[in-house]
Amino acid sequence: MSNTANFSNDIDRLARKRVGRKMGWYVHAFVFLAVNIGLAALAAMSGRHWVVFPAFVWSLALLIHGMLVFLFMPGNGLRERMVRRERERLTAQRDAW
């Protein structure tokens, strides 16, 4: 019974951690949009096109953040497949001894 409770607690903790990271990315994306819309309005009023530079750099940061959250986060598909393959290799090596 205690193993089931521990497993349930571990799953709950992992789920909360993953949701927190995803929510962090959504907040980052919202702030990115809000700030860049404001910067675009300022650039349009000044008649210059400087807004593309901060938007480009920030979009790269948002892309990297998204990749970390949605592709490489613990419990995610790509990471889990890589971990499973590595475990299988290590188990095969151990069994060969």
C-alpha positions in Angstrom: 0.0 0.0 0.0 2.8 2.4 0.8 4.5 1.8 -2.5 1.3 2.8 -4.3 1.0 5.9 -2.2 4.7 6.8 -2.9 4.2 6.2 -6.6 1.1 8.4 -6.6 3.0 11.1 -4.8 5.9 10.9 -7.2 3.5 11.1 -10.2 1.7 14.1 -8.6 5.0 15.9 -7.9 6.2 15.3 -11.5 2.9 16.4 -12.9 2.9 19.6 -10.9 6.5 20.3 -11.9 5.7 19.8 -15.6 2.6 22.0 -15.5 4.6 24.7 -13.7 7.3 24.7 -16.4 4.6 24.8 -19.2 2.8 27.6 -17.5 6.2 29.5 -17.3 6.6 29.1 -21.0 3.0 30.4 -21.6 3.7 33.4 -19.4 6.9 34.0 -21.3 5.1 33.8 -24.7 2.4 36.2 -23.5 4.9 38.8 -22.3 6.8 38.3 -25.5 3.7 39.2 -27.5 2.6 42.1 -25.3 6.0 43.7 -25.3 6.7 43.2 -29.0 3.3 44.6 -29.9 4.1 47.7 -27.8 7.6 48.0 -29.3 6.1 47.6 -32.8 3.7 50.5 -32.1 6.6 52.7 -30.9 8.6 51.8 -33.9 5.7 52.6 -36.2 5.2 56.0 -34.6 8.9 56.8 -35.0 8.9 55.6 -38.6 11.9 53.2 -38.0 12.1 49.5 -38.2 14.4 48.8 -35.3 11.8 46.5 -33.6 12.9 43.5 -35.7 16.2 43.1 -33.8 14.9 42.7 -30.3 11.9 40.6 -31.6 14.3 38.3 -33.4 16.6 37.8 -30.4 13.8 37.3 -28.0 12.0 34.9 -30.3 15.2 32.8 -30.3 15.1 32.8 -26.5 11.5 31.8 -26.5 12.1 29.0 -29.0 15.0 27.6 -26.8 12.7 27.9 -23.7 9.9 26.1 -25.6 12.3 23.3 -26.7 13.5 22.8 -23.2 10.0 22.6 -21.8 8.2 20.6 -24.5 11.0 18.4 -25.9 13.6 17.8 -23.2 11.6 18.1 -20.0 11.6 15.0 -17.7 8.7 12.7 -18.5 8.5 14.0 -22.0 8.5 11.7 -25.1 12.0 12.4 -26.6 13.8 12.4 -23.2 11.9 9.3 -22.0 12.8 7.4 -25.2 16.4 8.3 -24.9 16.5 7.2 -21.2 14.7 3.9 -22.0 17.2 3.1 -24.8 20.2 3.9 -22.5 18.7 1.7 -19.7 18.3 -1.1 -22.3 21.9 -0.8 -23.3 23.2 -0.7 -19.8 21.0 -3.8 -18.9 22.3 -5.6 -21.9 25.9 -4.8 -20.9 25.3 -5.9 -17.3 23.7 -9.2 -18.5 26.6 -9.9 -20.8 28.9 -10.0 -17.8 
